[in-house]
């Protein structure tokens, strides 16, 4: 699972959460109650790792984590002094769960028990890979936050997971960086659809045009399509083009000439795009400045660039 996340993100330091029984002592086994805790498993997948050696490392780190499963999770977060963000988990955004408990029908005299299927609840994490041991093997499920992923994206992830499993089963000594996730169907699509030489005829007509001219062409071809979304505000290509043109006229009236630097000091917003396009349409060159810069640095940039 972390090898897959490494392939997607390129990260070589990945933390995944996993539930743990929380009963490290035999005396705790028969006691009723909720002992389950959460472990933060940290692993370091790199492109040079062979899958076999990486599995060994994961095994060692997992066993070490199990030995400390009774360490309070909240105390761990407090000791690490992690900057808290209420919109996300403090240590990890993805979980892995393995269910090994048997589920089935139970019979006691005239009383019978059977599992009751619950409706899907809101996802608590960005991604959760769920594994369940069954007689026929291990069944996997992928739970995801619909605010972040589309169903098609997650279905493609599952295909990549299967492709990865097949690849490492065939050659456990392959390096993580050499593993191929793309399926045959995706390869065909990339070669024949995305890289269709006949599909570039329109792009060919844009060669030699400036960025603002290319944007004009896009606005003409798709005026009603959404070009930019910022918070609750959305602008179509036509609206963005109109606002940029209006700003360009103001800038020219203010004396902006070809290649003249124009300072842009704005938060990330739709106005930022309007400003950049407006400067380009006026023939100027925009000079972006971060609102977090100290005033002294902003003053220096304004003076040095001749804005």
N, C-alpha and C positions, 0 to 999 in steps of 0.2 A: 504493500500500500504506500509506504513512504518512498519507494523507488518510483512509483507512478507519480506521486506528488512532486518528486525531484524532477522528473521529465517535464512536467507541466510548468513548474515555476523556475527551474534552474537554481533553486536554493540548495545549499549544502548543509543547512542547519534546520532541521524540521522537528517540531514538537507536535505530538499527537496524544490526545487524551484517551484513556481507557478505564472502564470501571473495574474495580477489584473487589473480591469477596469480603475483605476486611476481617477474616477469621484465621489469622496466622497460627493460632494455638489450637491444639486438639480439643481443649476444654470448651472452646467457643462453638464447636460444630453443632451440638444439640440445642443451643440456646436460641429461643425465638427472638426475632427483632431484625431491624434493618442495620446491618453493619457495613453495607457497600460504600466504598470510597472511590476516589478518582486518582489515577496516577497520570502524571505528565511524562510521557516517554520521549526522550530527546535523542535523536539519531543524526548521523552526519553522512548522508549519501553523497558520494562524489563520482564524477564521470570515470575516474580511474579505478574505482572499486570493481572487483569481479562480484557477480551476484552471490557466489558461494561465500566469499569472505565477508560480504556485507551481512548476509544472514547470520553468520557467526557473531558478528558485532552486535546485531540486534538481539540475539539470544542472550549474550552476556549482559547487555544493558537492561533487558527485561527482567532477568533474574535478580540483578542488583536492585532494581526498582521494587520487586516483590518483597525483598527483605526489609524495605522501609515503608511498607504499605500502611502502617499504623501512624505514620507521621501526619499530623493534621494539615489538610490541604490549605485552609485559610491561613495557617501560620506560615506555610511555605510562601504563599503570595506576599504576606506581610514582610517576611525576611528578605525576599528578593527586591522589595521596594519598587514594584512595578507600577508605572503610571496607569491609573485606572480610567477606563473609558466604559461608561455604562451601556454603550451600544454593542460591546463585544466582550468575549471572555478574556480574562487577564493573561492567560498563558498559551492558549491554543484556540484555533478556529475549526478544527476538525477532530472527529472522534473515531475510534475503532472499538467495536464490541464483539465479543465472541460468546454466544450462548451455548452452554454445554449441558444445561439441565434438561431432563426429559419432560416432554409435554405429551399428554395423551389422556385417554379416558381412564377414570379411576372408579372402582366399584366397592362400595361398603354396604353390605346387606341390601336394603331397599333404596339406598342413596347412591347416586352417581354424580361424578364430577367430569367436566370437560372444559377446555379452554374457551374463553369468550372473546371473539375478535372485536377489538376496539377500532373506532374510526381514527384515521391518521391525524395526529396532533401537530401543531406548529413545530417546525424544526427548531431545536435549541442551539444548533451549531450550523456553520456554513455547509459542512459535509459530514456525514456519518456513514461509515462502512460497517454494515451489520453482517456478521457471519453466524450461522447456526449449524451445529452438528446434527446430521440426520443419518439414518441407516444407509441411504444411498450415497452419502458424501457430505460435503459442506455446501450449504446454500447461502448465497450472498444477496444482500439488498443495499441499495444506496439511497440514503435519505438526504435531501438537500433543501436549502432555503430558496423558495421560488422568487424571492426578491433579487437573488443573485444569479440564478441559473435557469435556463430554459430546459424543458423536458428533453428536447433533442440533444442539447449539450451533454446532459447526464447520461443519456442512452449511448452517446458516442464515447463517453468516459468508460462505461461498462465494457464496450467493445475493445477499447484500448487496454483495459485491465486483463481481459481474456487473452488478448494478443501478447501482452507482457508475460502472463503465466505460461503460455505456450512456448515463448521464446526462451525463458529461463529453464523450463523443463527440458527443452531440447539441448540447451547448452548452459549449464549452471556456471561455467567459468567465463561467460561473456561479461565484458565490462558494461557498467550501467550506461555509460555514454554511447555505447555501440548498439544498444537495444532499440529495435524498430517498433514503434507503436502503431504506425499508420497501416490500416488494413488494405487489402488488395483493391477493394471498391473505392476507398478514398484516394489511393494512388491513381487509379483510372480517372477519377473525377478531376484531380489536380492537373493531370497531363492533358486531358481532352476537353475539359470545360474551362478551368481557370486559366490555362495557358493556350487556349485555342488561338492560333495566329490570326484567324479571321475576325476574332473579337476585338482586335486592336485597331481596326480601321478608323473608329471614331477618335481614339487616343492619338492616332497619327495626325489628325487634323489640328490637334492642339499644340504640336511641336512648335517651339519658337515663340509661343505666347507667354506673356508675363503671368504671375500668379493671379493678379487682379483680373486679367482678361480671361483666364481659365475659370475663375469664380463666376464671372459674368456669363460665360457659356453654360455653366452648371445651373445658374439661376434661371436662365432662359429655358433650359431643357426640363427642369423640375421645379417650377416656381412654388408649388404648394407643398412640397416635401419639407419636413422639419430639418432645419440646418443646425440648430443649436438649442440645447435645453439647459437652463440654469435655474435651480430651485423650482418654483412654480411657474416660471416664465419659459415660453418656447417661441422661437422665431422660425418662420419658413425661410427658404432661400430668397424668395421675393422680398420679404420684410427686411431680412438682413441686408440685402443688396440696396434697398431703398434707403435704409438708415445710414449705410456706409457712404452712399452717394451724397446724402445730405451733409454729412460731416466733411466729405472731401471738398464740397463747394465752400463750406465755411473756412476750411484750412487755406484754400486757394485765395479766398477773399482776404485772409489774414496775412497773405504774402508767402505761403509755402511754395517753394520752387523745386525743380528736379533734384533728387538726391539729398534734399535738405533734411537733417535729422529732426524728428519730432518726438518729444518725450511722451511716454505712456506710463502713467502711475495709477494703476487701478487694481482692485481685488479681482480674483478669478470670477468672471461673470460674462454675460452676453455682451455687455458694454465693451469688454476687453477685445472681443472679436470685431465688433463694430469699429472700434478705434484703429486696430491694426489694418483692417481692410480700407478704412477711410483714408489713412495716411498713405497707403500704397496707391490708392486710386488718385490721390492728389499729386502723386509723383514723388513723395517724400520717402524717407527711410525711418522706420519707427525705432525708438530706443526704449526697450522695456526696463522698468525699474520696479523692484519689489517694495510693497508698502511696509514690509518689515525692516527695510534698510534704515540705518540711522540717518538722521537729517543731514549730517555732515557728508555722508557718502552720496546721498542724492544730490546735494549741492555740487559736489565735485564732478559727478557724472554729467550734470547739466552744463557746467562750465567747460569740461574737457571735450565734450562732444559737440559743443556749439549749438545746442538744441534751441 
